Structure formats: C-alpha cells, structure tokens
Amino acid sequence: MTNKELLYIEDALGHSQYFQTKCNETAQQIQDPQLKTCVQQIAQKNQQIFQSFYGLL
C-alpha cells in the first residue's frame, strides 16, 4: 500500500471511532426509549463494521 492509501484508511477508521463516540454520547442523553434503542443499535452496527474493517488490516 502507498502512504496515501494508508492515510486514507487511518482517516476512515478515525471517522468511524468518532461516529461511535457521538452515537454513545447521544444515546445517553435521549429520553425516548425507542429512539434511544435505535441510536444504540446504530452504534453497535458501526462497531461491528469497524471491527470487520480493522480485522482485514
């Protein structure tokens, strides 16, 4: 891989981690149980995708 490709991957992983953090923070603030569950499921799915992608590396 080129340095540019590695930087792109690093950036994508960083964005994924940021999204995960924001989902978790938001879920803690949500009062509506259904919406809270939805955001938590999105966070879990994002974590699964991150782990799969990271595992490929």
PDB file of N, CA, C, O and CB in Angstrom:
ATOM      1  N   MET A   1       0.826  -1.185   0.000  1.00  0.00           N
ATOM      2  CA  MET A   1       0.000   0.000   0.000  1.00  0.00           C
ATOM      3  C   MET A   1       0.873   1.251   0.000  1.00  0.00           C
ATOM      4  O   MET A   1       1.977   1.278   0.543  1.00  0.00           O
ATOM      5  CB  MET A   1      -0.941  -0.003   1.205  1.00  0.00           C
ATOM      6  N   THR A   2       0.334   2.263  -0.623  1.00  0.00           N
ATOM      7  CA  THR A   2       1.055   3.529  -0.634  1.00  0.00           C
ATOM      8  C   THR A   2       0.770   4.289   0.667  1.00  0.00           C
ATOM      9  O   THR A   2      -0.164   3.968   1.402  1.00  0.00           O
ATOM     10  CB  THR A   2       0.655   4.381  -1.873  1.00  0.00           C
ATOM     11  N   ASN A   3       1.586   5.285   0.923  1.00  0.00           N
ATOM     12  CA  ASN A   3       1.369   6.118   2.109  1.00  0.00           C
ATOM     13  C   ASN A   3       0.008   6.818   2.049  1.00  0.00           C
ATOM     14  O   ASN A   3      -0.673   6.960   3.065  1.00  0.00           O
ATOM     15  CB  ASN A   3       2.495   7.160   2.243  1.00  0.00           C
ATOM     16  N   LYS A   4      -0.373   7.247   0.861  1.00  0.00           N
ATOM     17  CA  LYS A   4      -1.654   7.927   0.697  1.00  0.00           C
ATOM     18  C   LYS A   4      -2.812   6.980   1.034  1.00  0.00           C
ATOM     19  O   LYS A   4      -3.777   7.382   1.683  1.00  0.00           O
ATOM     20  CB  LYS A   4      -1.798   8.463  -0.746  1.00  0.00           C
ATOM     21  N   GLU A   5      -2.714   5.746   0.598  1.00  0.00           N
ATOM     22  CA  GLU A   5      -3.761   4.762   0.905  1.00  0.00           C
ATOM     23  C   GLU A   5      -3.831   4.476   2.399  1.00  0.00           C
ATOM     24  O   GLU A   5      -4.921   4.353   2.958  1.00  0.00           O
ATOM     25  CB  GLU A   5      -3.512   3.459   0.137  1.00  0.00           C
ATOM     26  N   LEU A   6      -2.692   4.371   3.036  1.00  0.00           N
ATOM     27  CA  LEU A   6      -2.671   4.137   4.486  1.00  0.00           C
ATOM     28  C   LEU A   6      -3.264   5.317   5.249  1.00  0.00           C
ATOM     29  O   LEU A   6      -3.973   5.125   6.237  1.00  0.00           O
ATOM     30  CB  LEU A   6      -1.238   3.876   4.963  1.00  0.00           C
ATOM     31  N   LEU A   7      -2.981   6.523   4.800  1.00  0.00           N
ATOM     32  CA  LEU A   7      -3.559   7.702   5.430  1.00  0.00           C
ATOM     33  C   LEU A   7      -5.081   7.727   5.258  1.00  0.00           C
ATOM     34  O   LEU A   7      -5.809   8.120   6.169  1.00  0.00           O
ATOM     35  CB  LEU A   7      -2.937   8.975   4.844  1.00  0.00           C
ATOM     36  N   TYR A   8      -5.548   7.308   4.096  1.00  0.00           N
ATOM     37  CA  TYR A   8      -6.986   7.246   3.856  1.00  0.00           C
ATOM     38  C   TYR A   8      -7.645   6.248   4.812  1.00  0.00           C
ATOM     39  O   TYR A   8      -8.695   6.539   5.386  1.00  0.00           O
ATOM     40  CB  TYR A   8      -7.273   6.858   2.391  1.00  0.00           C
ATOM     41  N   ILE A   9      -7.043   5.095   4.980  1.00  0.00           N
ATOM     42  CA  ILE A   9      -7.582   4.073   5.886  1.00  0.00           C
ATOM     43  C   ILE A   9      -7.573   4.576   7.318  1.00  0.00           C
ATOM     44  O   ILE A   9      -8.549   4.395   8.047  1.00  0.00           O
ATOM     45  CB  ILE A   9      -6.774   2.766   5.779  1.00  0.00           C
ATOM     46  N   GLU A  10      -6.492   5.199   7.722  1.00  0.00           N
ATOM     47  CA  GLU A  10      -6.394   5.750   9.071  1.00  0.00           C
ATOM     48  C   GLU A  10      -7.484   6.799   9.299  1.00  0.00           C
ATOM     49  O   GLU A  10      -8.102   6.840  10.363  1.00  0.00           O
ATOM     50  CB  GLU A  10      -4.997   6.367   9.304  1.00  0.00           C
ATOM     51  N   ASP A  11      -7.713   7.633   8.307  1.00  0.00           N
ATOM     52  CA  ASP A  11      -8.740   8.662   8.397  1.00  0.00           C
ATOM     53  C   ASP A  11     -10.133   8.036   8.502  1.00  0.00           C
ATOM     54  O   ASP A  11     -10.955   8.480   9.304  1.00  0.00           O
ATOM     55  CB  ASP A  11      -8.666   9.596   7.182  1.00  0.00           C
ATOM     56  N   ALA A  12     -10.393   7.021   7.705  1.00  0.00           N
ATOM     57  CA  ALA A  12     -11.698   6.350   7.731  1.00  0.00           C
ATOM     58  C   ALA A  12     -11.947   5.695   9.088  1.00  0.00           C
ATOM     59  O   ALA A  12     -13.057   5.769   9.616  1.00  0.00           O
ATOM     60  CB  ALA A  12     -11.784   5.294   6.611  1.00  0.00           C
ATOM     61  N   LEU A  13     -10.933   5.061   9.649  1.00  0.00           N
ATOM     62  CA  LEU A  13     -11.076   4.439  10.966  1.00  0.00           C
ATOM     63  C   LEU A  13     -11.305   5.497  12.043  1.00  0.00           C
ATOM     64  O   LEU A  13     -12.088   5.284  12.969  1.00  0.00           O
ATOM     65  CB  LEU A  13      -9.832   3.599  11.302  1.00  0.00           C
ATOM     66  N   GLY A  14     -10.633   6.619  11.923  1.00  0.00           N
ATOM     67  CA  GLY A  14     -10.819   7.707  12.876  1.00  0.00           C
ATOM     68  C   GLY A  14     -12.231   8.268  12.825  1.00  0.00           C
ATOM     69  O   GLY A  14     -12.828   8.563  13.861  1.00  0.00           O
ATOM     70  N   HIS A  15     -12.760   8.412  11.624  1.00  0.00           N
ATOM     71  CA  HIS A  15     -14.132   8.898  11.476  1.00  0.00           C
ATOM     72  C   HIS A  15     -15.119   7.904  12.078  1.00  0.00           C
ATOM     73  O   HIS A  15     -16.096   8.299  12.714  1.00  0.00           O
ATOM     74  CB  HIS A  15     -14.464   9.145   9.992  1.00  0.00           C
ATOM     75  N   SER A  16     -14.867   6.644  11.882  1.00  0.00           N
ATOM     76  CA  SER A  16     -15.739   5.613  12.437  1.00  0.00           C
ATOM     77  C   SER A  16     -15.730   5.645  13.966  1.00  0.00           C
ATOM     78  O   SER A  16     -16.780   5.523  14.598  1.00  0.00           O
ATOM     79  CB  SER A  16     -15.312   4.230  11.937  1.00  0.00           C
ATOM     80  N   GLN A  17     -14.567   5.806  14.549  1.00  0.00           N
ATOM     81  CA  GLN A  17     -14.470   5.887  16.011  1.00  0.00           C
ATOM     82  C   GLN A  17     -15.175   7.137  16.532  1.00  0.00           C
ATOM     83  O   GLN A  17     -15.839   7.087  17.567  1.00  0.00           O
ATOM     84  CB  GLN A  17     -12.993   5.888  16.456  1.00  0.00           C
ATOM     85  N   TYR A  18     -15.036   8.248  15.827  1.00  0.00           N
ATOM     86  CA  TYR A  18     -15.703   9.489  16.221  1.00  0.00           C
ATOM     87  C   TYR A  18     -17.223   9.306  16.181  1.00  0.00           C
ATOM     88  O   TYR A  18     -17.933   9.726  17.095  1.00  0.00           O
ATOM     89  CB  TYR A  18     -15.272  10.657  15.295  1.00  0.00           C
ATOM     90  N   PHE A  19     -17.707   8.680  15.117  1.00  0.00           N
ATOM     91  CA  PHE A  19     -19.134   8.425  14.979  1.00  0.00           C
ATOM     92  C   PHE A  19     -19.630   7.541  16.119  1.00  0.00           C
ATOM     93  O   PHE A  19     -20.706   7.777  16.668  1.00  0.00           O
ATOM     94  CB  PHE A  19     -19.436   7.769  13.622  1.00  0.00           C
ATOM     95  N   GLN A  20     -18.857   6.538  16.469  1.00  0.00           N
ATOM     96  CA  GLN A  20     -19.200   5.638  17.574  1.00  0.00           C
ATOM     97  C   GLN A  20     -19.311   6.420  18.879  1.00  0.00           C
ATOM     98  O   GLN A  20     -20.268   6.236  19.631  1.00  0.00           O
ATOM     99  CB  GLN A  20     -18.146   4.514  17.710  1.00  0.00           C
ATOM    100  N   THR A  21     -18.363   7.272  19.147  1.00  0.00           N
ATOM    101  CA  THR A  21     -18.371   8.077  20.368  1.00  0.00           C
ATOM    102  C   THR A  21     -19.598   8.980  20.412  1.00  0.00           C
ATOM    103  O   THR A  21     -20.266   9.072  21.442  1.00  0.00           O
ATOM    104  CB  THR A  21     -17.090   8.918  20.466  1.00  0.00           C
ATOM    105  N   LYS A  22     -19.894   9.642  19.307  1.00  0.00           N
ATOM    106  CA  LYS A  22     -21.037  10.549  19.256  1.00  0.00           C
ATOM    107  C   LYS A  22     -22.358   9.799  19.408  1.00  0.00           C
ATOM    108  O   LYS A  22     -23.275  10.299  20.059  1.00  0.00           O
ATOM    109  CB  LYS A  22     -21.029  11.328  17.946  1.00  0.00           C
ATOM    110  N   CYS A  23     -22.470   8.622  18.825  1.00  0.00           N
ATOM    111  CA  CYS A  23     -23.685   7.822  18.984  1.00  0.00           C
ATOM    112  C   CYS A  23     -23.885   7.449  20.454  1.00  0.00           C
ATOM    113  O   CYS A  23     -24.993   7.559  20.978  1.00  0.00           O
ATOM    114  CB  CYS A  23     -23.616   6.548  18.110  1.00  0.00           C
ATOM    115  N   ASN A  24     -22.832   7.016  21.105  1.00  0.00           N
ATOM    116  CA  ASN A  24     -22.932   6.633  22.509  1.00  0.00           C
ATOM    117  C   ASN A  24     -23.285   7.829  23.388  1.00  0.00           C
ATOM    118  O   ASN A  24     -24.112   7.709  24.292  1.00  0.00           O
ATOM    119  CB  ASN A  24     -21.624   6.006  22.980  1.00  0.00           C
ATOM    120  N   GLU A  25     -22.671   8.970  23.134  1.00  0.00           N
ATOM    121  CA  GLU A  25     -22.982  10.180  23.902  1.00  0.00           C
ATOM    122  C   GLU A  25     -24.437  10.593  23.698  1.00  0.00           C
ATOM    123  O   GLU A  25     -25.132  10.958  24.646  1.00  0.00           O
ATOM    124  CB  GLU A  25     -22.045  11.333  23.497  1.00  0.00           C
ATOM    125  N   THR A  26     -24.877  10.529  22.466  1.00  0.00           N
ATOM    126  CA  THR A  26     -26.250  10.923  22.149  1.00  0.00           C
ATOM    127  C   THR A  26     -27.250   9.969  22.785  1.00  0.00           C
ATOM    128  O   THR A  26     -28.265  10.406  23.329  1.00  0.00           O
ATOM    129  CB  THR A  26     -26.459  10.969  20.633  1.00  0.00           C
ATOM    130  N   ALA A  27     -26.975   8.669  22.722  1.00  0.00           N
ATOM    131  CA  ALA A  27     -27.886   7.675  23.295  1.00  0.00           C
ATOM    132  C   ALA A  27     -28.073   7.906  24.791  1.00  0.00           C
ATOM    133  O   ALA A  27     -29.164   7.684  25.317  1.00  0.00           O
ATOM    134  CB  ALA A  27     -27.360   6.254  23.042  1.00  0.00           C
ATOM    135  N   GLN A  28     -27.043   8.341  25.470  1.00  0.00           N
ATOM    136  CA  GLN A  28     -27.143   8.589  26.910  1.00  0.00           C
ATOM    137  C   GLN A  28     -28.043   9.785  27.219  1.00  0.00           C
ATOM    138  O   GLN A  28     -28.600   9.875  28.313  1.00  0.00           O
ATOM    139  CB  GLN A  28     -25.755   8.819  27.501  1.00  0.00           C
ATOM    140  N   GLN A  29     -28.184  10.690  26.276  1.00  0.00           N
ATOM    141  CA  GLN A  29     -28.968  11.905  26.502  1.00  0.00           C
ATOM    142  C   GLN A  29     -30.423  11.782  26.057  1.00  0.00           C
ATOM    143  O   GLN A  29     -31.258  12.605  26.430  1.00  0.00           O
ATOM    144  CB  GLN A  29     -28.328  13.057  25.785  1.00  0.00           C
ATOM    145  N   ILE A  30     -30.726  10.769  25.270  1.00  0.00           N
ATOM    146  CA  ILE A  30     -32.072  10.619  24.718  1.00  0.00           C
ATOM    147  C   ILE A  30     -33.016  10.058  25.779  1.00  0.00           C
ATOM    148  O   ILE A  30     -32.684   9.102  26.480  1.00  0.00           O
ATOM    149  CB  ILE A  30     -32.054   9.701  23.472  1.00  0.00           C
ATOM    150  N   GLN A  31     -34.189  10.665  25.885  1.00  0.00           N
ATOM    151  CA  GLN A  31     -35.192  10.232  26.854  1.00  0.00           C
ATOM    152  C   GLN A  31     -36.156   9.200  26.268  1.00  0.00           C
ATOM    153  O   GLN A  31     -36.606   8.295  26.971  1.00  0.00           O
ATOM    154  CB  GLN A  31     -35.971  11.432  27.362  1.00  0.00           C
ATOM    155  N   ASP A  32     -36.469   9.337  24.991  1.00  0.00           N
ATOM    156  CA  ASP A  32     -37.413   8.430  24.339  1.00  0.00           C
ATOM    157  C   ASP A  32     -36.796   7.035  24.214  1.00  0.00           C
ATOM    158  O   ASP A  32     -35.753   6.886  23.578  1.00  0.00           O
ATOM    159  CB  ASP A  32     -37.819   8.972  22.943  1.00  0.00           C
ATOM    160  N   PRO A  33     -37.416   6.013  24.805  1.00  0.00           N
ATOM    161  CA  PRO A  33     -36.820   4.662  24.795  1.00  0.00           C
ATOM    162  C   PRO A  33     -36.630   4.073  23.396  1.00  0.00           C
ATOM    163  O   PRO A  33     -35.623   3.415  23.134  1.00  0.00           O
ATOM    164  CB  PRO A  33     -37.682   3.728  25.600  1.00  0.00           C
ATOM    165  N   GLN A  34     -37.585   4.303  22.504  1.00  0.00           N
ATOM    166  CA  GLN A  34     -37.466   3.745  21.157  1.00  0.00           C
ATOM    167  C   GLN A  34     -36.339   4.403  20.377  1.00  0.00           C
ATOM    168  O   GLN A  34     -35.567   3.729  19.695  1.00  0.00           O
ATOM    169  CB  GLN A  34     -38.777   3.904  20.401  1.00  0.00           C
ATOM    170  N   LEU A  35     -36.250   5.704  20.483  1.00  0.00           N
ATOM    171  CA  LEU A  35     -35.182   6.426  19.785  1.00  0.00           C
ATOM    172  C   LEU A  35     -33.827   6.064  20.375  1.00  0.00           C
ATOM    173  O   LEU A  35     -32.851   5.897  19.644  1.00  0.00           O
ATOM    174  CB  LEU A  35     -35.409   7.950  19.865  1.00  0.00           C
ATOM    175  N   LYS A  36     -33.769   5.941  21.696  1.00  0.00           N
ATOM    176  CA  LYS A  36     -32.524   5.553  22.365  1.00  0.00           C
ATOM    177  C   LYS A  36     -32.058   4.185  21.879  1.00  0.00           C
ATOM    178  O   LYS A  36     -30.876   3.987  21.596  1.00  0.00           O
ATOM    179  CB  LYS A  36     -32.713   5.538  23.896  1.00  0.00           C
ATOM    180  N   THR A  37     -32.992   3.244  21.784  1.00  0.00           N
ATOM    181  CA  THR A  37     -32.666   1.899  21.296  1.00  0.00           C
ATOM    182  C   THR A  37     -32.162   1.947  19.864  1.00  0.00           C
ATOM    183  O   THR A  37     -31.211   1.250  19.513  1.00  0.00           O
ATOM    184  CB  THR A  37     -33.888   0.980  21.390  1.00  0.00           C
ATOM    185  N   CYS A  38     -32.798   2.767  19.036  1.00  0.00           N
ATOM    186  CA  CYS A  38     -32.389   2.905  17.637  1.00  0.00           C
ATOM    187  C   CYS A  38     -30.949   3.419  17.531  1.00  0.00           C
ATOM    188  O   CYS A  38     -30.152   2.880  16.763  1.00  0.00           O
ATOM    189  CB  CYS A  38     -33.346   3.853  16.893  1.00  0.00           C
ATOM    190  N   VAL A  39     -30.620   4.450  18.293  1.00  0.00           N
ATOM    191  CA  VAL A  39     -29.267   5.020  18.263  1.00  0.00           C
ATOM    192  C   VAL A  39     -28.253   4.009  18.800  1.00  0.00           C
ATOM    193  O   VAL A  39     -27.141   3.912  18.281  1.00  0.00           O
ATOM    194  CB  VAL A  39     -29.208   6.332  19.090  1.00  0.00           C
ATOM    195  N   GLN A  40     -28.627   3.264  19.825  1.00  0.00           N
ATOM    196  CA  GLN A  40     -27.729   2.237  20.362  1.00  0.00           C
ATOM    197  C   GLN A  40     -27.479   1.134  19.334  1.00  0.00           C
ATOM    198  O   GLN A  40     -26.364   0.624  19.230  1.00  0.00           O
ATOM    199  CB  GLN A  40     -28.314   1.634  21.650  1.00  0.00           C
ATOM    200  N   GLN A  41     -28.502   0.770  18.584  1.00  0.00           N
ATOM    201  CA  GLN A  41     -28.339  -0.247  17.539  1.00  0.00           C
ATOM    202  C   GLN A  41     -27.439   0.256  16.421  1.00  0.00           C
ATOM    203  O   GLN A  41     -26.631  -0.502  15.883  1.00  0.00           O
ATOM    204  CB  GLN A  41     -29.702  -0.654  16.969  1.00  0.00           C
ATOM    205  N   ILE A  42     -27.572   1.521  16.073  1.00  0.00           N
ATOM    206  CA  ILE A  42     -26.692   2.113  15.056  1.00  0.00           C
ATOM    207  C   ILE A  42     -25.243   2.073  15.546  1.00  0.00           C
ATOM    208  O   ILE A  42     -24.331   1.735  14.791  1.00  0.00           O
ATOM    209  CB  ILE A  42     -27.122   3.580  14.734  1.00  0.00           C
ATOM    210  N   ALA A  43     -25.046   2.421  16.813  1.00  0.00           N
ATOM    211  CA  ALA A  43     -23.694   2.403  17.387  1.00  0.00           C
ATOM    212  C   ALA A  43     -23.119   0.989  17.372  1.00  0.00           C
ATOM    213  O   ALA A  43     -21.942   0.800  17.063  1.00  0.00           O
ATOM    214  CB  ALA A  43     -23.710   2.954  18.829  1.00  0.00           C
ATOM    215  N   GLN A  44     -23.936   0.005  17.702  1.00  0.00           N
ATOM    216  CA  GLN A  44     -23.470  -1.383  17.701  1.00  0.00           C
ATOM    217  C   GLN A  44     -23.114  -1.845  16.292  1.00  0.00           C
ATOM    218  O   GLN A  44     -22.096  -2.507  16.090  1.00  0.00           O
ATOM    219  CB  GLN A  44     -24.538  -2.305  18.300  1.00  0.00           C
ATOM    220  N   LYS A  45     -23.948  -1.496  15.322  1.00  0.00           N
ATOM    221  CA  LYS A  45     -23.673  -1.873  13.935  1.00  0.00           C
ATOM    222  C   LYS A  45     -22.387  -1.212  13.442  1.00  0.00           C
ATOM    223  O   LYS A  45     -21.582  -1.838  12.753  1.00  0.00           O
ATOM    224  CB  LYS A  45     -24.854  -1.486  13.025  1.00  0.00           C
ATOM    225  N   ASN A  46     -22.202   0.057  13.801  1.00  0.00           N
ATOM    226  CA  ASN A  46     -20.976   0.753  13.423  1.00  0.00           C
ATOM    227  C   ASN A  46     -19.758   0.055  14.036  1.00  0.00           C
ATOM    228  O   ASN A  46     -18.724  -0.083  13.382  1.00  0.00           O
ATOM    229  CB  ASN A  46     -21.033   2.232  13.868  1.00  0.00           C
ATOM    230  N   GLN A  47     -19.882  -0.380  15.283  1.00  0.00           N
ATOM    231  CA  GLN A  47     -18.776  -1.081  15.956  1.00  0.00           C
ATOM    232  C   GLN A  47     -18.451  -2.387  15.236  1.00  0.00           C
ATOM    233  O   GLN A  47     -17.281  -2.732  15.072  1.00  0.00           O
ATOM    234  CB  GLN A  47     -19.130  -1.364  17.437  1.00  0.00           C
ATOM    235  N   GLN A  48     -19.476  -3.106  14.809  1.00  0.00           N
ATOM    236  CA  GLN A  48     -19.261  -4.354  14.069  1.00  0.00           C
ATOM    237  C   GLN A  48     -18.542  -4.100  12.751  1.00  0.00           C
ATOM    238  O   GLN A  48     -17.624  -4.831  12.380  1.00  0.00           O
ATOM    239  CB  GLN A  48     -20.597  -5.056  13.807  1.00  0.00           C
ATOM    240  N   ILE A  49     -18.968  -3.059  12.052  1.00  0.00           N
ATOM    241  CA  ILE A  49     -18.329  -2.707  10.777  1.00  0.00           C
ATOM    242  C   ILE A  49     -16.878  -2.304  11.008  1.00  0.00           C
ATOM    243  O   ILE A  49     -15.991  -2.709  10.257  1.00  0.00           O
ATOM    244  CB  ILE A  49     -19.098  -1.561  10.075  1.00  0.00           C
ATOM    245  N   PHE A  50     -16.633  -1.503  12.054  1.00  0.00           N
ATOM    246  CA  PHE A  50     -15.270  -1.088  12.387  1.00  0.00           C
ATOM    247  C   PHE A  50     -14.392  -2.311  12.663  1.00  0.00           C
ATOM    248  O   PHE A  50     -13.280  -2.412  12.145  1.00  0.00           O
ATOM    249  CB  PHE A  50     -15.275  -0.142  13.609  1.00  0.00           C
ATOM    250  N   GLN A  51     -14.891  -3.227  13.473  1.00  0.00           N
ATOM    251  CA  GLN A  51     -14.112  -4.417  13.819  1.00  0.00           C
ATOM    252  C   GLN A  51     -13.826  -5.272  12.579  1.00  0.00           C
ATOM    253  O   GLN A  51     -12.721  -5.792  12.425  1.00  0.00           O
ATOM    254  CB  GLN A  51     -14.858  -5.253  14.877  1.00  0.00           C
ATOM    255  N   SER A  52     -14.803  -5.415  11.711  1.00  0.00           N
ATOM    256  CA  SER A  52     -14.610  -6.185  10.475  1.00  0.00           C
ATOM    257  C   SER A  52     -13.551  -5.533   9.591  1.00  0.00           C
ATOM    258  O   SER A  52     -12.657  -6.205   9.077  1.00  0.00           O
ATOM    259  CB  SER A  52     -15.940  -6.310   9.702  1.00  0.00           C
ATOM    260  N   PHE A  53     -13.661  -4.240   9.423  1.00  0.00           N
ATOM    261  CA  PHE A  53     -12.713  -3.498   8.590  1.00  0.00           C
ATOM    262  C   PHE A  53     -11.315  -3.561   9.192  1.00  0.00           C
ATOM    263  O   PHE A  53     -10.333  -3.809   8.493  1.00  0.00           O
ATOM    264  CB  PHE A  53     -13.161  -2.031   8.432  1.00  0.00           C
ATOM    265  N   TYR A  54     -11.242  -3.335  10.494  1.00  0.00           N
ATOM    266  CA  TYR A  54      -9.940  -3.371  11.181  1.00  0.00           C
ATOM    267  C   TYR A  54      -9.331  -4.771  11.090  1.00  0.00           C
ATOM    268  O   TYR A  54      -8.118  -4.918  10.939  1.00  0.00           O
ATOM    269  CB  TYR A  54     -10.093  -2.947  12.670  1.00  0.00           C
ATOM    270  N   GLY A  55     -10.173  -5.787  11.181  1.00  0.00           N
ATOM    271  CA  GLY A  55      -9.703  -7.167  11.078  1.00  0.00           C
ATOM    272  C   GLY A  55      -9.082  -7.490   9.731  1.00  0.00           C
ATOM    273  O   GLY A  55      -8.190  -8.334   9.644  1.00  0.00           O
ATOM    274  N   LEU A  56      -9.538  -6.837   8.697  1.00  0.00           N
ATOM    275  CA  LEU A  56      -8.984  -7.055   7.361  1.00  0.00           C
ATOM    276  C   LEU A  56      -7.560  -6.535   7.239  1.00  0.00           C
ATOM    277  O   LEU A  56      -6.775  -6.998   6.411  1.00  0.00           O
ATOM    278  CB  LEU A  56      -9.859  -6.390   6.319  1.00  0.00           C
ATOM    279  N   LEU A  57      -7.249  -5.561   8.086  1.00  0.00           N
ATOM    280  CA  LEU A  57      -5.912  -4.958   8.015  1.00  0.00           C
ATOM    281  C   LEU A  57      -4.934  -5.837   8.731  1.00  0.00           C
ATOM    282  O   LEU A  57      -3.747  -5.518   8.793  1.00  0.00           O
ATOM    283  CB  LEU A  57      -5.896  -3.542   8.617  1.00  0.00           C
TER     284      LEU A  57
END
